Amino acid sequence: MFPARFQPVLFAFIMSGFMAFLMSGILTFINLGWFAAFFSAWMKAYLYAHACAFPLVFIFAPLSRKLAGMLSKTA
């Protein structure tokens, strides 16, 4: 378990991991189709995607929360 102060970093790492994994797989398939080394190509794309996505999620998550709060009805 990690101390609570690491929650924003853990959130960004986990969220970016899920999104990079799914999006890299989908886009690898769209661009290259199914082929023998598909999984290898997907994992290579995933590593690059996660390296980009992690800092971006960490930076933009607070702005996204603020915008969602402004656009949603609060009680």
Backbone as XML, in Angstrom:
<?xml version="1.0"?>
<chain id="A" units="angstrom">
  <residue number="1" name="MET">
    <atom name="N" x="0.842" y="-1.190" z="0.000"/>
    <atom name="CA" x="0.000" y="0.000" z="0.000"/>
    <atom name="C" x="0.883" y="1.247" z="0.000"/>
  </residue>
  <residue number="2" name="PHE">
    <atom name="N" x="0.374" y="2.271" z="-0.641"/>
    <atom name="CA" x="1.096" y="3.536" z="-0.728"/>
    <atom name="C" x="0.433" y="4.572" z="0.176"/>
  </residue>
  <residue number="3" name="PRO">
    <atom name="N" x="1.187" y="5.529" z="0.664"/>
    <atom name="CA" x="0.580" y="6.617" z="1.450"/>
    <atom name="C" x="-0.417" y="7.405" z="0.587"/>
  </residue>
  <residue number="4" name="ALA">
    <atom name="N" x="-1.382" y="8.007" z="1.234"/>
    <atom name="CA" x="-2.449" y="8.733" z="0.542"/>
    <atom name="C" x="-1.905" y="9.862" z="-0.328"/>
  </residue>
  <residue number="5" name="ARG">
    <atom name="N" x="-0.773" y="10.429" z="0.018"/>
    <atom name="CA" x="-0.244" y="11.549" z="-0.764"/>
    <atom name="C" x="0.153" y="11.135" z="-2.183"/>
  </residue>
  <residue number="6" name="PHE">
    <atom name="N" x="0.314" y="9.834" z="-2.417"/>
    <atom name="CA" x="0.663" y="9.339" z="-3.748"/>
    <atom name="C" x="-0.562" y="9.040" z="-4.613"/>
  </residue>
  <residue number="7" name="GLN">
    <atom name="N" x="-1.751" y="9.260" z="-4.084"/>
    <atom name="CA" x="-2.978" y="8.934" z="-4.813"/>
    <atom name="C" x="-3.060" y="9.608" z="-6.183"/>
  </residue>
  <residue number="8" name="PRO">
    <atom name="N" x="-2.756" y="10.897" z="-6.334"/>
    <atom name="CA" x="-2.829" y="11.496" z="-7.675"/>
    <atom name="C" x="-1.864" y="10.860" z="-8.678"/>
  </residue>
  <residue number="9" name="VAL">
    <atom name="N" x="-0.688" y="10.501" z="-8.236"/>
    <atom name="CA" x="0.292" y="9.873" z="-9.130"/>
    <atom name="C" x="-0.166" y="8.457" z="-9.498"/>
  </residue>
  <residue number="10" name="LEU">
    <atom name="N" x="-0.651" y="7.711" z="-8.519"/>
    <atom name="CA" x="-1.148" y="6.361" z="-8.788"/>
    <atom name="C" x="-2.346" y="6.395" z="-9.721"/>
  </residue>
  <residue number="11" name="PHE">
    <atom name="N" x="-3.259" y="7.336" z="-9.490"/>
    <atom name="CA" x="-4.417" y="7.477" z="-10.376"/>
    <atom name="C" x="-3.958" y="7.724" z="-11.808"/>
  </residue>
  <residue number="12" name="ALA">
    <atom name="N" x="-3.031" y="8.668" z="-12.002"/>
    <atom name="CA" x="-2.544" y="8.998" z="-13.336"/>
    <atom name="C" x="-1.866" y="7.794" z="-13.982"/>
  </residue>
  <residue number="13" name="PHE">
    <atom name="N" x="-1.075" y="7.046" z="-13.208"/>
    <atom name="CA" x="-0.379" y="5.881" z="-13.747"/>
    <atom name="C" x="-1.360" y="4.793" z="-14.177"/>
  </residue>
  <residue number="14" name="ILE">
    <atom name="N" x="-2.338" y="4.509" z="-13.329"/>
    <atom name="CA" x="-3.309" y="3.455" z="-13.626"/>
    <atom name="C" x="-4.218" y="3.866" z="-14.786"/>
  </residue>
  <residue number="15" name="MET">
    <atom name="N" x="-4.750" y="5.075" z="-14.742"/>
    <atom name="CA" x="-5.642" y="5.537" z="-15.806"/>
    <atom name="C" x="-4.916" y="5.584" z="-17.143"/>
  </residue>
  <residue number="16" name="SER">
    <atom name="N" x="-3.720" y="6.120" z="-17.160"/>
    <atom name="CA" x="-2.969" y="6.187" z="-18.411"/>
    <atom name="C" x="-2.603" y="4.789" z="-18.906"/>
  </residue>
  <residue number="17" name="GLY">
    <atom name="N" x="-2.352" y="3.874" z="-17.988"/>
    <atom name="CA" x="-2.060" y="2.495" z="-18.385"/>
    <atom name="C" x="-3.230" y="1.836" z="-19.080"/>
  </residue>
  <residue number="18" name="PHE">
    <atom name="N" x="-4.427" y="1.968" z="-18.497"/>
    <atom name="CA" x="-5.622" y="1.405" z="-19.128"/>
    <atom name="C" x="-5.882" y="2.033" z="-20.495"/>
  </residue>
  <residue number="19" name="MET">
    <atom name="N" x="-5.859" y="3.351" z="-20.536"/>
    <atom name="CA" x="-6.166" y="4.044" z="-21.791"/>
    <atom name="C" x="-5.119" y="3.749" z="-22.866"/>
  </residue>
  <residue number="20" name="ALA">
    <atom name="N" x="-3.853" y="3.788" z="-22.517"/>
    <atom name="CA" x="-2.795" y="3.514" z="-23.498"/>
    <atom name="C" x="-2.883" y="2.073" z="-24.004"/>
  </residue>
  <residue number="21" name="PHE">
    <atom name="N" x="-3.178" y="1.144" z="-23.106"/>
    <atom name="CA" x="-3.280" y="-0.265" z="-23.491"/>
    <atom name="C" x="-4.403" y="-0.465" z="-24.503"/>
  </residue>
  <residue number="22" name="LEU">
    <atom name="N" x="-5.577" y="0.047" z="-24.182"/>
    <atom name="CA" x="-6.729" y="-0.134" z="-25.067"/>
    <atom name="C" x="-6.562" y="0.621" z="-26.386"/>
  </residue>
  <residue number="23" name="MET">
    <atom name="N" x="-6.163" y="1.871" z="-26.305"/>
    <atom name="CA" x="-6.052" y="2.676" z="-27.526"/>
    <atom name="C" x="-4.926" y="2.171" z="-28.430"/>
  </residue>
  <residue number="24" name="SER">
    <atom name="N" x="-3.811" y="1.769" z="-27.867"/>
    <atom name="CA" x="-2.722" y="1.266" z="-28.713"/>
    <atom name="C" x="-3.136" y="-0.029" z="-29.405"/>
  </residue>
  <residue number="25" name="GLY">
    <atom name="N" x="-3.885" y="-0.880" z="-28.721"/>
    <atom name="CA" x="-4.377" y="-2.109" z="-29.347"/>
    <atom name="C" x="-5.350" y="-1.834" z="-30.467"/>
  </residue>
  <residue number="26" name="ILE">
    <atom name="N" x="-6.294" y="-0.947" z="-30.219"/>
    <atom name="CA" x="-7.288" y="-0.599" z="-31.236"/>
    <atom name="C" x="-6.613" y="0.034" z="-32.454"/>
  </residue>
  <residue number="27" name="LEU">
    <atom name="N" x="-5.735" y="0.990" z="-32.210"/>
    <atom name="CA" x="-5.090" y="1.681" z="-33.333"/>
    <atom name="C" x="-4.082" y="0.801" z="-34.069"/>
  </residue>
  <residue number="28" name="THR">
    <atom name="N" x="-3.421" y="-0.095" z="-33.356"/>
    <atom name="CA" x="-2.539" y="-1.043" z="-34.039"/>
    <atom name="C" x="-3.361" y="-1.921" z="-34.978"/>
  </residue>
  <residue number="29" name="PHE">
    <atom name="N" x="-4.500" y="-2.380" z="-34.507"/>
    <atom name="CA" x="-5.365" y="-3.220" z="-35.348"/>
    <atom name="C" x="-5.922" y="-2.438" z="-36.540"/>
  </residue>
  <residue number="30" name="ILE">
    <atom name="N" x="-6.372" y="-1.214" z="-36.312"/>
    <atom name="CA" x="-6.913" y="-0.398" z="-37.406"/>
    <atom name="C" x="-5.849" y="-0.143" z="-38.469"/>
  </residue>
  <residue number="31" name="ASN">
    <atom name="N" x="-4.649" y="0.187" z="-38.033"/>
    <atom name="CA" x="-3.593" y="0.553" z="-38.979"/>
    <atom name="C" x="-2.924" y="-0.640" z="-39.660"/>
  </residue>
  <residue number="32" name="LEU">
    <atom name="N" x="-2.777" y="-1.752" z="-38.955"/>
    <atom name="CA" x="-2.017" y="-2.873" z="-39.502"/>
    <atom name="C" x="-2.844" y="-4.127" z="-39.739"/>
  </residue>
  <residue number="33" name="GLY">
    <atom name="N" x="-4.032" y="-4.200" z="-39.132"/>
    <atom name="CA" x="-4.835" y="-5.414" z="-39.224"/>
    <atom name="C" x="-4.235" y="-6.521" z="-38.371"/>
  </residue>
  <residue number="34" name="TRP">
    <atom name="N" x="-4.843" y="-7.711" z="-38.474"/>
    <atom name="CA" x="-4.357" y="-8.851" z="-37.702"/>
    <atom name="C" x="-3.235" y="-9.531" z="-38.478"/>
  </residue>
  <residue number="35" name="PHE">
    <atom name="N" x="-2.116" y="-9.780" z="-37.829"/>
    <atom name="CA" x="-0.992" y="-10.462" z="-38.460"/>
    <atom name="C" x="-0.234" y="-11.232" z="-37.395"/>
  </residue>
  <residue number="36" name="ALA">
    <atom name="N" x="0.738" y="-12.026" z="-37.809"/>
    <atom name="CA" x="1.421" y="-12.958" z="-36.902"/>
    <atom name="C" x="2.062" y="-12.270" z="-35.702"/>
  </residue>
  <residue number="37" name="ALA">
    <atom name="N" x="2.672" y="-11.114" z="-35.905"/>
    <atom name="CA" x="3.372" y="-10.425" z="-34.808"/>
    <atom name="C" x="2.534" y="-9.289" z="-34.226"/>
  </residue>
  <residue number="38" name="PHE">
    <atom name="N" x="1.208" y="-9.438" z="-34.312"/>
    <atom name="CA" x="0.318" y="-8.369" z="-33.830"/>
    <atom name="C" x="0.579" y="-8.038" z="-32.362"/>
  </residue>
  <residue number="39" name="PHE">
    <atom name="N" x="0.649" y="-9.038" z="-31.508"/>
    <atom name="CA" x="0.813" y="-8.788" z="-30.079"/>
    <atom name="C" x="2.120" y="-8.055" z="-29.792"/>
  </residue>
  <residue number="40" name="SER">
    <atom name="N" x="3.182" y="-8.430" z="-30.465"/>
    <atom name="CA" x="4.477" y="-7.767" z="-30.287"/>
    <atom name="C" x="4.407" y="-6.295" z="-30.708"/>
  </residue>
  <residue number="41" name="ALA">
    <atom name="N" x="3.774" y="-6.034" z="-31.842"/>
    <atom name="CA" x="3.624" y="-4.652" z="-32.317"/>
    <atom name="C" x="2.760" y="-3.847" z="-31.351"/>
  </residue>
  <residue number="42" name="TRP">
    <atom name="N" x="1.710" y="-4.485" z="-30.829"/>
    <atom name="CA" x="0.814" y="-3.821" z="-29.877"/>
    <atom name="C" x="1.579" y="-3.438" z="-28.610"/>
  </residue>
  <residue number="43" name="MET">
    <atom name="N" x="2.380" y="-4.353" z="-28.075"/>
    <atom name="CA" x="3.107" y="-4.064" z="-26.842"/>
    <atom name="C" x="4.151" y="-2.969" z="-27.051"/>
  </residue>
  <residue number="44" name="LYS">
    <atom name="N" x="4.777" y="-2.941" z="-28.216"/>
    <atom name="CA" x="5.723" y="-1.860" z="-28.511"/>
    <atom name="C" x="4.985" y="-0.525" z="-28.550"/>
  </residue>
  <residue number="45" name="ALA">
    <atom name="N" x="3.837" y="-0.492" z="-29.220"/>
    <atom name="CA" x="3.037" y="0.731" z="-29.281"/>
    <atom name="C" x="2.553" y="1.130" z="-27.888"/>
  </residue>
  <residue number="46" name="TYR">
    <atom name="N" x="2.186" y="0.127" z="-27.078"/>
    <atom name="CA" x="1.711" y="0.410" z="-25.725"/>
    <atom name="C" x="2.790" y="1.078" z="-24.873"/>
  </residue>
  <residue number="47" name="LEU">
    <atom name="N" x="4.018" y="0.594" z="-24.966"/>
    <atom name="CA" x="5.094" y="1.189" z="-24.170"/>
    <atom name="C" x="5.308" y="2.657" z="-24.526"/>
  </residue>
  <residue number="48" name="TYR">
    <atom name="N" x="5.292" y="2.976" z="-25.806"/>
    <atom name="CA" x="5.419" y="4.372" z="-26.227"/>
    <atom name="C" x="4.205" y="5.189" z="-25.785"/>
  </residue>
  <residue number="49" name="ALA">
    <atom name="N" x="3.017" y="4.614" z="-25.969"/>
    <atom name="CA" x="1.788" y="5.333" z="-25.617"/>
    <atom name="C" x="1.726" y="5.621" z="-24.121"/>
  </residue>
  <residue number="50" name="HIS">
    <atom name="N" x="2.096" y="4.637" z="-23.293"/>
    <atom name="CA" x="2.024" y="4.854" z="-21.848"/>
    <atom name="C" x="3.058" y="5.880" z="-21.393"/>
  </residue>
  <residue number="51" name="ALA">
    <atom name="N" x="4.221" y="5.865" z="-22.014"/>
    <atom name="CA" x="5.244" y="6.855" z="-21.674"/>
    <atom name="C" x="4.766" y="8.276" z="-21.961"/>
  </residue>
  <residue number="52" name="CYS">
    <atom name="N" x="3.936" y="8.437" z="-22.976"/>
    <atom name="CA" x="3.360" y="9.757" z="-23.285"/>
    <atom name="C" x="2.129" y="10.041" z="-22.436"/>
  </residue>
  <residue number="53" name="ALA">
    <atom name="N" x="1.283" y="9.037" z="-22.264"/>
    <atom name="CA" x="-0.005" y="9.239" z="-21.602"/>
    <atom name="C" x="0.132" y="9.546" z="-20.110"/>
  </residue>
  <residue number="54" name="PHE">
    <atom name="N" x="1.093" y="8.915" z="-19.436"/>
    <atom name="CA" x="1.212" y="9.105" z="-17.991"/>
    <atom name="C" x="1.419" y="10.563" z="-17.602"/>
  </residue>
  <residue number="55" name="PRO">
    <atom name="N" x="2.404" y="11.255" z="-18.141"/>
    <atom name="CA" x="2.539" y="12.662" z="-17.741"/>
    <atom name="C" x="1.370" y="13.526" z="-18.204"/>
  </residue>
  <residue number="56" name="LEU">
    <atom name="N" x="0.771" y="13.181" z="-19.353"/>
    <atom name="CA" x="-0.363" y="13.971" z="-19.841"/>
    <atom name="C" x="-1.580" y="13.830" z="-18.927"/>
  </residue>
  <residue number="57" name="VAL">
    <atom name="N" x="-1.869" y="12.605" z="-18.491"/>
    <atom name="CA" x="-2.987" y="12.407" z="-17.561"/>
    <atom name="C" x="-2.695" y="13.122" z="-16.243"/>
  </residue>
  <residue number="58" name="PHE">
    <atom name="N" x="-1.476" y="13.009" z="-15.769"/>
    <atom name="CA" x="-1.100" y="13.659" z="-14.509"/>
    <atom name="C" x="-1.293" y="15.174" z="-14.605"/>
  </residue>
  <residue number="59" name="ILE">
    <atom name="N" x="-0.966" y="15.757" z="-15.742"/>
    <atom name="CA" x="-1.096" y="17.202" z="-15.934"/>
    <atom name="C" x="-2.548" y="17.619" z="-16.149"/>
  </residue>
  <residue number="60" name="PHE">
    <atom name="N" x="-3.285" y="16.884" z="-16.966"/>
    <atom name="CA" x="-4.614" y="17.319" z="-17.366"/>
    <atom name="C" x="-5.767" y="16.800" z="-16.507"/>
  </residue>
  <residue number="61" name="ALA">
    <atom name="N" x="-5.537" y="15.868" z="-15.608"/>
    <atom name="CA" x="-6.619" y="15.371" z="-14.751"/>
    <atom name="C" x="-7.238" y="16.479" z="-13.898"/>
  </residue>
  <residue number="62" name="PRO">
    <atom name="N" x="-6.454" y="17.348" z="-13.258"/>
    <atom name="CA" x="-7.082" y="18.420" z="-12.468"/>
    <atom name="C" x="-7.929" y="19.369" z="-13.330"/>
  </residue>
  <residue number="63" name="LEU">
    <atom name="N" x="-7.446" y="19.703" z="-14.513"/>
    <atom name="CA" x="-8.221" y="20.559" z="-15.409"/>
    <atom name="C" x="-9.500" y="19.860" z="-15.849"/>
  </residue>
  <residue number="64" name="SER">
    <atom name="N" x="-9.421" y="18.576" z="-16.139"/>
    <atom name="CA" x="-10.602" y="17.808" z="-16.537"/>
    <atom name="C" x="-11.633" y="17.771" z="-15.420"/>
  </residue>
  <residue number="65" name="ARG">
    <atom name="N" x="-11.173" y="17.567" z="-14.180"/>
    <atom name="CA" x="-12.113" y="17.567" z="-13.041"/>
    <atom name="C" x="-12.783" y="18.924" z="-12.890"/>
  </residue>
  <residue number="66" name="LYS">
    <atom name="N" x="-12.001" y="19.991" z="-13.053"/>
    <atom name="CA" x="-12.555" y="21.338" z="-12.928"/>
    <atom name="C" x="-13.584" y="21.609" z="-14.025"/>
  </residue>
  <residue number="67" name="LEU">
    <atom name="N" x="-13.262" y="21.265" z="-15.254"/>
    <atom name="CA" x="-14.199" y="21.469" z="-16.357"/>
    <atom name="C" x="-15.463" y="20.636" z="-16.183"/>
  </residue>
  <residue number="68" name="ALA">
    <atom name="N" x="-15.306" y="19.388" z="-15.742"/>
    <atom name="CA" x="-16.482" y="18.533" z="-15.498"/>
    <atom name="C" x="-17.356" y="19.135" z="-14.414"/>
  </residue>
  <residue number="69" name="GLY">
    <atom name="N" x="-16.735" y="19.692" z="-13.372"/>
    <atom name="CA" x="-17.502" y="20.341" z="-12.306"/>
    <atom name="C" x="-18.237" y="21.577" z="-12.802"/>
  </residue>
  <residue number="70" name="MET">
    <atom name="N" x="-17.611" y="22.333" z="-13.686"/>
    <atom name="CA" x="-18.254" y="23.528" z="-14.237"/>
    <atom name="C" x="-19.411" y="23.174" z="-15.175"/>
  </residue>
  <residue number="71" name="LEU">
    <atom name="N" x="-19.293" y="22.047" z="-15.869"/>
    <atom name="CA" x="-20.308" y="21.644" z="-16.836"/>
    <atom name="C" x="-21.439" y="20.816" z="-16.234"/>
  </residue>
  <residue number="72" name="SER">
    <atom name="N" x="-21.260" y="20.359" z="-15.017"/>
    <atom name="CA" x="-22.290" y="19.529" z="-14.398"/>
    <atom name="C" x="-23.038" y="20.333" z="-13.335"/>
  </residue>
  <residue number="73" name="LYS">
    <atom name="N" x="-24.220" y="19.889" z="-13.096"/>
    <atom name="CA" x="-25.070" y="20.534" z="-12.099"/>
    <atom name="C" x="-24.630" y="20.032" z="-10.713"/>
  </residue>
  <residue number="74" name="THR">
    <atom name="N" x="-24.313" y="20.955" z="-9.839"/>
    <atom name="CA" x="-23.929" y="20.583" z="-8.486"/>
    <atom name="C" x="-25.062" y="20.901" z="-7.527"/>
  </residue>
  <residue number="75" name="ALA">
    <atom name="N" x="-25.154" y="20.123" z="-6.467"/>
    <atom name="CA" x="-26.246" y="20.297" z="-5.491"/>
    <atom name="C" x="-25.975" y="21.465" z="-4.568"/>
  </residue>
</chain>
